């Protein structure tokens, strides 16, 4: 049985998610603020954390940072704000997904199931070969990226996205195809998810950012 932690200062939010999660067979723990959540993570193991951004004592972003120091637990972030900056900041911190309030409990459960399923697979990349073009080197098996000889640190999702683009280089990929292949779920309403992560990935690639080509009205292509 998978165990999730719901962290939100609004009791009714916690109760709604708990009801749906327990109905689907999850074990559920709750925390009313970030400090309580960090304490629980020190004492217990969780398969996923549903974490609100705006909370007293310790906000969601700070809570996520503290939890990541203790254990690598997938995080689904909740927020009443839908600005791209907030999502970008969350993804840069390693958050797995981001949902804007008000939300549908069914959507929350769909995203929870996908994240847990994805993290339970532990599948290695299909290709064990390195990709190298000029000063950019991507080691698919070792999950490492080097630019002009220096290792580049990326979020887990940036690695996944780059590896997928590299393995399909010179092929036009729609946003839907990228979502289904990298995130593992059908499109659920976040039409900026791929664009936000492409922006992050381009920043990480620096002078090699232009290898990721935008195809207007379609999606993206890793072109070399």
Secondary structure, 3 states (H helix, E strand, C coil): CCEEEEECCCHHHHHHHHHHHHHCCCEEEEECCHHHHHHHHHHCCCCEEEEECCCCCCCHHHHHHHHHHHCCCCEEEEECCCCHHHHHHHHHCCCCEEEECCCCHHHHHHHHHHHHHHHHHCCCCCCCCEEEECCEEEECCCCEEEECCEECCCCHHHHHHHHHHHHCCCCCEEHHHHHHHHHCCCCCCCCCHHHHHHHHHHHHHHHHHHHEEEECCCEEEECC
